[in-house]
Amino acid sequence: MVSFVVRFKFAPEDRAEMAEAVRILAAESRREPGCVSYIPHHSEEDPNTIVIYEQYRDEQSLAAHRESPHFKKYGVGGLLQRMKDRSMENLVALD
């Protein structure tokens, strides 16, 4: 299982547009066969920060996600172009 959290910070004027892009990206990503979980949030303390919790069955599933048309359009072409800051935290499940 591949799990991680991504945080994006946006300018206030981009908030609504980026939230809609994330909603579409989440809906499309959840349809991928290797996607286990794709849960977007916005920070309660900072509504200009979007946090996405993602899980994929394996590295191949994550690679397929990153090559998908919806990721290229809404992720690479949208979120990554408008972000002011980004961080990613890889997670390892406790057994």
ABEGO torsion letter per residue (X at the ends): XBBBBBBBBBBAAAAAAAAAAAAAAAAAAAABAABABBBBBBBAABAABBBBBBBBABAAAAAAAAABAAAAAAAAABAAAABABBBBBBBBBBX
